[in-house]
Amino acid sequence: MYIGDLHIHSHYSRATSKDCTLESLDIHARRKGIQLLGTGDFTHPAWRKEMSEKLICKEEGIYILKEDPTKGKMLPWDQGQTHFVISGEISSIYKKDGKVRKVHSLILLPSIEDGEVLSKKLETVGNLNSDGRPILGLSCHDLLEITLDVCPKAIYVPAHIWTPHFSLFGAFSGFDTVEECFGDLAPYIHAMETGLSSDPPMNWRISSLDRYQLISNSDAHSPSKLGREANLFDTEMSYTGLYDAIQYGKGLEGTIEFFPEEGKYHYDGHRKCHLCLSPVQTQGYKGICPVCGKKLTIGVSHRVEQLADREEGFVKEKSRPFESLIPLQEIITASIGLSPSSKKGVAQYEEMLEKLGTEFDILRKVPLEDIRKGFGNLLSEGIRRLRMGEVKRSAGFDGEYGSIELFEPWERSQLEGQLDFFAGLGISIQEEKQKMSETIGREHKHKEEKGKNKELEERSMPIQLNERQKEAATIVSRTISIIAGPGTGKTKTLVSRILHLLKERKVPSTEITALTFTNQAAKELEERLKNDLGKKGRISRMQIGTFHSICLQFLQDQGMEFSIVEEWEALEIAEKVLEEVGIKRKASSFLKDVSRRKAGEKEGKELPEEAFQAYHRVLMERKLLDFDDLLLTTLSLLQEDKQGKIKRKQFSYLLVDEFQDINQVQYKLIKMWNQGGKELFVIGDPDQAIYGFRGSHGACFEKLQEDFTNLIRISLVDNYRSTPQILSAALPLISNNKGIERRMEAVRKEGPLLRLVETKSFQSEASFVAREISRLIGGLDMLDAQDKGGEREASLLPSFSDIGILYRTHRQGDVLEKALKKEGIPYIVTGRDDFLTEKNVR
């Protein structure tokens, strides 16, 4: 049994590595565990000259290098020099049946001399000197005819038959049947090269392909890509043996495959818009990109679906086995985080080859226990998952390679400890996996963590989305509006949306901006993304922040010199201005009206123009900007930028959290930032617009609908926070608000009924609250505990930190504080004005 990779390229082909020399190819093939390589590019005269000078025929039609490039210094397991068979790829571009056809063909020949003769014939048709893979205006029918006429023992195989732009069945320029392409010469085609973006099961769905041998090759443009797909042969190492295997299946034992999703044309999509779509989604968009309006690139999966006459999952009788693998260096990266190009990553790879064998042996045969003993649990677990197909697949599209993940970032540290534990006890992780899963499941069912431990645990677990959340996170549209009521997983959905852009659609982090309303929300968003991505670099290049922080950075990038006015400083300036213009009014009230005016809202009191201008003048003289000025100055610069000199690429994918809280200026900023962008995604709840005093209003969702007529709106309705009793009380009240119908469905189980208590005064209300807290915690002293908590277990009683009190006015708060102090109940007041702003403190 030997492994053969028959379709590669030399350094004479365009877009190939300069290392694609015979010597380098020999060495890399030996390290991979490949015994037979195609030479590639036999049509190029300079490459044929190199082959003639450096190769010697060892067996019938099989060559080796005259001089061993390793000079006897290969690793102990080296099986000897790599064998070569003469091969090449030709691109045919021609017109047939009123359509331009572009098809690539793989040709194998018995000798260099045959390559010379065929090349001489093809030179009369086109230029063979400019590219190792020449482009000829010759139909596939005529190319096959010429090839067989010159060399009857040639092997002619349609190459990567599903690639959209250059293949036999390609969506853009191919055919629907072999007979359409080759006509009366169709019977001389005996094999098909399936290509990186498809695997045997996809090809089994087309019954007309049953009579062909399915082979797989790497189409490598650099030595490191050798063997990403290959063939398993059990035949003699000769051209006749190879001929019989490919033409008639004698000795063709199976194939080594790419995961088809990893191929760069597996799914449909549009790379410039970072849009990857399944065939069903493409049909929904009628083949047009919903972002830019251009035609989508139809991928292999879609094209297979068009030609298939069998259901997905069909298994062909007597089909040959195949194995889906990824390179060992990628497993090292996925398992232990070492970059393939880093010194440590290279050293790890070299050490594994030295101690365990060839790369294919390590990936396919070496016992997992040997890998674990020599290189740790994570590497052995990664290879186990690969062999079992336990991988996460992200499909490639429109020339963008997909990705295969063995571990989620959060898994590595968690699994490392678990695996080390079982290994230390001499227990197989495979044997214990099911037991451990059941145990963990029982623990999570009964365990209720509190405080930070619970929060960290939740954030370290993978994100699970319900159907509406998933739709919100993945849907593609120019403008998307998500109505996320309380407890519906708003932040989780926002995080998932960003992760989908980064991981599935491959949007560069430098093109994404996420706007939040508080620094705390921005920090939480960053932490959640880091926990999932495990890469600080990608997050650091993404713009995440509040309106004010992003405007501040923007203005600084424009070279403006200024400082942010402190709150106490603004109060001092306001007091001085009011005194100078002779207005008796509180400075804080004046500043609130200034802010309202800048936000485009009506002031609470009449705001004298003289005072407003005087305040503004002082700020300008001192080179100070307040928070409203940050927004207004940024907006002004963007509006004045008629020539488009200000770069806005970082806002191509703009996501806005708590959209209901934006004011008029912020709304205009969003539109200006995203002008010419790809997507705008807003999420919030119009019923939670609590900043009306500064110009925000839940009607901004309706305004967005008016300005973006193609907007898609999704409402999240599953509430994970509240019991059915709370929702049944709240929904009838909130439904009195204008707008769309309010829907909310409780996920949690039944809870206690709500209690409505009416009192005669603030004082009696506060007294009741203090007594109720005492009752809830089981009493504040020995007597209370006996009366109120005796019947309940201590584990069921809440602590003080589990209880919250909401009040509307500071007056109510003062009364509540007195009652709590009287009962000796500890408390923390949040949202109170900063005492540092008080005049006597300043």
ZIURCOR-V488547 format. One record per residue. RES is the residue in one letter. SS is DSSP state (h for helix, s for strand, l for the rest). PHI is phi in degrees with one decimal (* if undefined). Layout:
res->(RES;RES)
ss->(SS;SS)
phi->(PHI;PHI)
This chain:
res->(M;Y;I;G;D;L;H;I;H;S;H;Y;S;R;A;T;S;K;D;C;T;L;E;S;L;D;I;H;A;R;R;K;G;I;Q;L;L;G;T;G;D;F;T;H;P;A;W;R;K;E;M;S;E;K;L;I;C;K;E;E;G;I;Y;I;L;K;E;D;P;T;K;G;K;M;L;P;W;D;Q;G;Q;T;H;F;V;I;S;G;E;I;S;S;I;Y;K;K;D;G;K;V;R;K;V;H;S;L;I;L;L;P;S;I;E;D;G;E;V;L;S;K;K;L;E;T;V;G;N;L;N;S;D;G;R;P;I;L;G;L;S;C;H;D;L;L;E;I;T;L;D;V;C;P;K;A;I;Y;V;P;A;H;I;W;T;P;H;F;S;L;F;G;A;F;S;G;F;D;T;V;E;E;C;F;G;D;L;A;P;Y;I;H;A;M;E;T;G;L;S;S;D;P;P;M;N;W;R;I;S;S;L;D;R;Y;Q;L;I;S;N;S;D;A;H;S;P;S;K;L;G;R;E;A;N;L;F;D;T;E;M;S;Y;T;G;L;Y;D;A;I;Q;Y;G;K;G;L;E;G;T;I;E;F;F;P;E;E;G;K;Y;H;Y;D;G;H;R;K;C;H;L;C;L;S;P;V;Q;T;Q;G;Y;K;G;I;C;P;V;C;G;K;K;L;T;I;G;V;S;H;R;V;E;Q;L;A;D;R;E;E;G;F;V;K;E;K;S;R;P;F;E;S;L;I;P;L;Q;E;I;I;T;A;S;I;G;L;S;P;S;S;K;K;G;V;A;Q;Y;E;E;M;L;E;K;L;G;T;E;F;D;I;L;R;K;V;P;L;E;D;I;R;K;G;F;G;N;L;L;S;E;G;I;R;R;L;R;M;G;E;V;K;R;S;A;G;F;D;G;E;Y;G;S;I;E;L;F;E;P;W;E;R;S;Q;L;E;G;Q;L;D;F;F;A;G;L;G;I;S;I;Q;E;E;K;Q;K;M;S;E;T;I;G;R;E;H;K;H;K;E;E;K;G;K;N;K;E;L;E;E;R;S;M;P;I;Q;L;N;E;R;Q;K;E;A;A;T;I;V;S;R;T;I;S;I;I;A;G;P;G;T;G;K;T;K;T;L;V;S;R;I;L;H;L;L;K;E;R;K;V;P;S;T;E;I;T;A;L;T;F;T;N;Q;A;A;K;E;L;E;E;R;L;K;N;D;L;G;K;K;G;R;I;S;R;M;Q;I;G;T;F;H;S;I;C;L;Q;F;L;Q;D;Q;G;M;E;F;S;I;V;E;E;W;E;A;L;E;I;A;E;K;V;L;E;E;V;G;I;K;R;K;A;S;S;F;L;K;D;V;S;R;R;K;A;G;E;K;E;G;K;E;L;P;E;E;A;F;Q;A;Y;H;R;V;L;M;E;R;K;L;L;D;F;D;D;L;L;L;T;T;L;S;L;L;Q;E;D;K;Q;G;K;I;K;R;K;Q;F;S;Y;L;L;V;D;E;F;Q;D;I;N;Q;V;Q;Y;K;L;I;K;M;W;N;Q;G;G;K;E;L;F;V;I;G;D;P;D;Q;A;I;Y;G;F;R;G;S;H;G;A;C;F;E;K;L;Q;E;D;F;T;N;L;I;R;I;S;L;V;D;N;Y;R;S;T;P;Q;I;L;S;A;A;L;P;L;I;S;N;N;K;G;I;E;R;R;M;E;A;V;R;K;E;G;P;L;L;R;L;V;E;T;K;S;F;Q;S;E;A;S;F;V;A;R;E;I;S;R;L;I;G;G;L;D;M;L;D;A;Q;D;K;G;G;E;R;E;A;S;L;L;P;S;F;S;D;I;G;I;L;Y;R;T;H;R;Q;G;D;V;L;E;K;A;L;K;K;E;G;I;P;Y;I;V;T;G;R;D;D;F;L;T;E;K;N;V;R)
ss->(l;s;s;s;s;l;l;s;l;l;l;l;l;l;l;l;l;l;l;l;l;h;h;h;h;h;h;h;h;h;h;h;l;l;l;s;s;s;l;l;l;l;l;l;h;h;h;h;h;h;h;h;h;h;s;s;s;s;s;l;l;s;s;s;s;l;l;l;l;l;l;l;l;l;l;l;l;l;l;l;l;l;s;s;s;s;s;s;s;s;s;s;s;s;s;s;l;l;s;s;s;s;s;s;s;s;s;s;s;l;l;h;h;h;h;h;h;h;h;h;h;h;h;l;l;l;l;l;l;l;l;l;l;l;s;s;l;l;l;h;h;h;h;h;h;h;h;h;h;h;l;l;l;l;s;s;s;s;l;l;l;l;l;l;l;l;l;l;l;l;l;l;l;l;l;l;l;h;h;h;h;h;h;h;h;h;h;h;l;l;s;s;s;l;l;l;l;l;l;h;h;h;h;h;l;l;h;h;h;l;l;l;s;s;s;l;l;l;l;s;l;l;h;h;h;l;l;l;l;s;s;s;s;l;l;l;l;l;h;h;h;h;h;h;h;h;h;h;l;l;l;s;s;s;s;s;s;l;l;h;h;h;l;l;l;l;s;s;s;s;h;h;h;l;s;s;s;l;h;h;h;h;h;h;l;l;l;s;l;l;l;l;l;l;s;l;s;l;l;h;h;h;h;h;h;h;h;l;l;l;l;l;l;l;l;l;l;l;l;l;s;s;s;s;l;l;l;h;h;h;h;h;h;h;h;h;l;l;l;l;l;l;h;h;h;h;h;h;h;h;h;h;h;h;h;h;l;l;h;h;h;h;h;h;l;l;l;h;h;h;h;h;h;h;h;l;h;h;h;h;h;h;h;h;h;h;h;h;l;l;l;s;s;s;l;l;s;l;l;s;l;l;s;s;s;l;l;l;h;h;h;h;h;h;h;h;h;h;h;h;h;h;h;h;l;l;l;l;h;h;h;h;h;h;h;h;h;h;h;h;h;h;h;h;h;h;l;l;l;l;h;h;h;h;h;h;h;h;h;h;l;l;l;l;l;l;h;h;h;h;h;h;h;h;l;l;l;l;s;s;s;s;s;s;l;l;l;l;l;h;h;h;h;h;h;h;h;h;h;h;h;h;h;h;l;l;l;l;h;h;h;s;s;s;s;s;l;l;h;h;h;h;h;h;h;h;h;h;h;h;h;h;h;l;l;h;h;h;h;h;l;l;s;s;s;s;h;h;h;h;h;h;h;h;h;h;h;l;l;l;l;l;s;s;l;l;h;h;h;h;h;h;h;h;h;h;h;h;h;h;h;l;l;l;l;l;h;h;h;h;h;h;h;h;h;h;h;h;l;l;l;l;l;l;l;l;l;l;h;h;h;h;h;h;h;h;h;h;h;h;h;l;l;s;s;l;h;h;h;h;h;h;h;h;h;h;h;h;h;h;l;l;l;l;l;l;l;l;h;h;h;l;s;s;s;s;l;l;h;h;h;l;l;h;h;h;h;h;h;h;h;h;h;l;l;l;l;l;s;s;s;s;s;s;l;h;h;h;l;l;l;h;h;h;l;l;l;l;l;h;h;h;h;h;h;h;h;l;l;l;l;s;s;s;s;s;l;s;s;l;l;l;l;h;h;h;h;h;h;h;h;h;h;h;l;l;l;l;l;l;l;l;l;l;s;s;l;l;l;l;l;l;l;l;l;l;l;l;l;l;l;h;h;h;h;h;h;h;h;h;h;h;h;h;h;h;l;l;l;l;l;h;h;h;h;h;h;h;l;l;l;l;l;h;h;h;l;l;l;h;h;h;l;l;l;l;l;l;l;h;h;h;h;h;h;h;h;h;h;h;h;h;h;l;l;l;l;l;l;l;l;l;l;l;h;h;h;l;l;l;l;l)
phi->(*;-140.1;-105.7;-127.1;-120.3;-101.4;-122.2;-139.4;-133.8;-94.0;-73.7;-91.3;-85.9;-67.4;58.0;-120.8;-73.3;-67.1;-83.3;-79.0;-99.5;-60.5;-65.1;-65.9;-62.9;-58.8;-65.2;-65.1;-63.3;-65.8;-67.5;-71.5;101.4;-98.3;-94.1;-130.8;-121.3;-74.0;-76.0;73.6;57.4;-62.0;-74.7;-82.1;-60.9;-68.2;-70.8;-63.0;-62.6;-61.4;-62.2;-62.6;-78.1;-105.0;-101.9;-132.9;-75.9;-95.8;-124.3;-57.5;74.7;-119.0;-117.4;-135.4;-69.7;-62.4;-118.3;-66.5;-66.4;-83.1;52.1;75.2;-107.3;-76.4;-71.0;-56.6;-85.6;-55.2;-93.3;106.8;-62.4;-73.9;-92.8;-122.7;-123.7;-69.3;-147.8;-168.2;-121.3;-126.3;-100.8;-103.4;-124.6;-157.8;-109.8;-147.8;54.6;74.7;-136.5;-72.7;-111.1;-132.4;-134.2;-101.5;-130.6;-100.6;-124.5;-112.3;-129.2;-73.9;-160.7;-62.8;-62.6;-63.6;-63.1;-64.5;-66.0;-64.5;-63.3;-60.0;-66.3;-73.8;-60.6;-74.5;-99.2;-161.0;-81.3;-103.1;-92.2;-84.8;-151.9;-64.9;-113.6;-70.5;-103.5;-123.0;-84.3;-126.2;-67.1;-61.0;-59.1;-71.2;-63.6;-63.3;-63.1;-62.2;-60.7;-71.7;-68.1;-74.9;-141.6;-58.5;-93.0;-67.0;-108.3;-111.8;-129.0;-57.1;-88.5;24.4;-63.4;-109.0;-55.7;-54.9;-96.4;-139.1;-164.1;-57.2;-106.1;-54.4;-62.5;-95.1;-144.2;-105.3;-117.8;-94.3;-141.0;-65.6;-65.0;-58.7;-80.2;-104.7;57.3;-69.2;-94.4;-53.8;-62.1;-87.7;-94.2;-119.4;-142.8;-131.0;-92.5;-75.8;85.8;-68.5;-90.2;-137.1;-126.8;-52.1;-58.3;-65.7;-76.0;-62.9;-72.2;-106.0;-62.8;-67.5;-90.9;-59.3;-83.5;-103.2;-77.6;-97.7;-118.8;-135.4;-141.1;-80.7;52.2;-68.8;-106.9;-153.1;-58.4;-66.9;-91.1;-57.2;76.9;-64.5;-137.7;-161.2;-121.7;-105.6;-114.3;-124.2;-153.5;-68.0;-79.6;-152.0;-65.2;-62.5;-61.0;-66.4;-59.4;-64.9;-68.2;-78.7;-79.4;-125.1;81.4;-76.8;93.3;-84.8;-94.0;158.1;-137.6;-105.7;-118.5;-65.2;-67.1;-57.3;-63.1;-76.9;-63.5;-82.5;-134.2;-70.9;-101.1;-80.3;159.4;-141.6;-61.7;-62.4;-99.3;52.4;-117.3;-114.2;-132.8;-78.3;-56.1;-64.1;-64.6;-61.5;-62.6;-63.3;-92.2;57.5;75.6;-113.4;-63.5;-71.8;-88.3;-113.0;83.9;-92.2;-70.3;-78.5;-83.6;-82.1;-90.5;-62.4;-57.9;-65.6;-65.4;-60.1;-60.2;-66.0;-96.7;-70.0;-118.9;-131.0;-70.8;-61.7;98.3;-62.2;-114.4;-72.6;-65.8;55.6;-73.5;-82.0;-70.9;-144.2;-125.3;-100.4;-130.6;-128.2;-59.6;-58.3;-63.4;-69.2;-68.5;-60.0;-62.5;-67.4;-85.1;-125.5;75.0;-90.9;-65.6;-58.9;-91.9;-74.5;-59.9;-67.1;-64.8;-64.4;-62.6;-63.6;-61.9;-62.8;-65.4;-64.6;-62.4;-64.8;-91.9;-113.0;126.6;-67.5;-61.0;-65.4;-63.0;-63.5;-71.3;-111.7;-125.6;-58.0;-55.4;-60.6;-64.6;-65.9;-66.2;-62.8;-63.2;-88.2;-138.3;97.3;-71.8;-66.2;-65.5;-66.3;-67.5;-61.4;-69.8;-61.2;-62.0;-61.7;-62.9;-88.1;75.1;-87.1;-130.0;-99.7;-111.5;-117.9;-72.7;-79.4;-161.6;46.2;87.8;-101.9;-61.9;-81.4;-141.1;-121.3;-113.6;-91.7;-132.9;-77.5;-53.6;-70.6;-73.3;-57.4;-67.7;-67.7;-68.5;-58.0;-66.8;-64.3;-65.9;-60.9;-62.2;-66.8;-63.9;-63.5;-88.5;75.0;-104.2;-73.3;-64.0;-65.8;-68.3;-92.5;-58.2;-67.6;-61.9;-63.5;-62.5;-65.5;-65.0;-61.9;-61.5;-65.2;-63.4;-66.6;-68.4;-100.2;-94.7;-121.8;-76.3;-122.6;65.2;-67.5;-61.1;-66.5;-61.4;-65.9;-64.4;-62.6;-74.7;-85.3;-87.7;-63.9;-79.1;-109.5;-114.9;-80.0;-62.6;-70.3;-62.7;-63.4;-62.0;-63.7;-77.1;-118.4;-63.0;-112.2;-164.5;-62.5;-137.0;-130.7;-120.6;-113.2;-91.4;-119.5;-66.6;-60.5;76.1;-94.6;86.2;-61.2;-65.1;-60.4;-66.9;-63.1;-60.5;-63.9;-62.3;-64.9;-62.1;-63.9;-61.2;-75.1;-90.3;-93.3;-94.5;60.2;-71.2;-60.4;-61.4;-72.1;-104.7;-113.7;-127.4;-116.5;-98.9;-120.8;-103.7;-137.7;-62.8;-63.0;-65.4;-64.1;-64.7;-64.0;-62.7;-60.9;-62.4;-65.1;-66.4;-63.2;-61.7;-85.9;-79.4;66.7;-133.5;-65.7;-59.6;-66.9;-73.3;-63.8;-87.3;-91.3;-93.0;-127.7;176.9;-80.7;-53.8;-70.0;-68.0;-72.7;-65.8;-58.8;-64.0;-61.5;-66.3;-65.0;-65.6;-81.5;87.8;-74.6;-110.7;-165.4;-127.7;-87.6;-69.4;-73.5;-61.8;-65.9;-69.3;-63.2;-63.7;-62.7;-63.7;-62.9;-60.5;-66.6;-63.9;-62.0;-67.0;-66.6;-90.8;75.2;-111.0;-92.5;-165.5;-66.6;-61.2;-64.5;-67.5;-61.5;-66.1;-64.3;-70.3;-59.8;-64.0;-61.3;-64.3;-65.5;-81.6;85.8;-108.5;-74.0;-73.2;-66.0;-115.5;-65.6;-100.3;-60.3;-60.9;-59.8;-67.6;-61.2;-67.7;-64.0;-62.1;-63.3;-63.4;-63.7;-60.7;-63.5;-61.7;-91.5;55.0;-115.6;-125.8;-90.1;-64.5;-66.8;-62.4;-56.0;-71.8;-65.0;-66.6;-61.9;-59.8;-61.4;-62.7;-67.2;-68.7;-79.4;-80.9;-72.6;-87.8;71.3;-74.7;-77.9;-74.0;-123.5;-59.9;-67.2;-105.7;-57.8;-119.6;-103.6;-119.0;-121.4;-89.5;50.0;-60.1;-65.8;-94.1;-79.1;-102.1;-62.5;-64.8;-64.6;-61.9;-64.0;-62.2;-58.1;-65.2;-69.0;-60.5;-90.3;-62.5;79.1;-80.3;-95.5;-146.2;-123.3;-125.5;-120.1;-143.8;171.3;-141.1;-58.3;-81.0;-112.2;-77.1;-101.3;-109.8;-59.7;-65.9;-119.1;102.8;-83.4;-161.1;-61.7;-68.4;-60.8;-66.1;-66.5;-60.9;-63.4;-61.9;-68.9;-79.8;-125.7;-66.9;-91.3;-62.6;-108.3;-113.3;-127.9;-108.4;-88.6;-119.1;-80.3;-98.1;-100.2;-97.7;-108.4;-79.8;-56.8;-64.6;-68.0;-65.4;-65.8;-83.9;-80.9;-61.2;-60.7;-72.0;-69.5;-70.3;-71.3;-68.5;-71.1;114.0;-71.4;-62.0;-90.2;-126.7;-155.5;-121.7;-77.0;-90.8;-70.8;-75.8;-55.6;-129.5;-67.1;-68.5;-74.5;-116.5;-111.7;-113.9;-107.9;-127.6;-85.1;-154.0;-59.3;-64.7;-69.5;-63.7;-63.5;-63.7;-62.5;-58.3;-63.2;-67.0;-65.3;-61.9;-59.7;-64.6;-63.2;-89.1;89.9;102.9;-95.6;-143.2;-60.5;-66.3;-60.2;-62.1;-67.8;-76.9;-110.6;-118.3;-63.7;-88.4;-112.9;-68.3;-60.2;-68.2;-94.2;-83.5;-75.7;-99.8;-58.4;-71.9;-88.0;-111.7;-125.5;-122.7;-106.6;-139.0;-90.8;-125.4;-63.3;-62.4;-60.4;-60.9;-62.6;-65.8;-62.4;-59.6;-61.7;-66.8;-67.8;-63.1;-61.4;-86.3;73.0;-93.0;-70.8;-155.5;-129.9;-98.6;-110.9;83.0;-78.5;-57.9;-70.6;-66.2;-67.8;-86.1;-64.7;-61.4;-67.7;-72.1;-58.6)
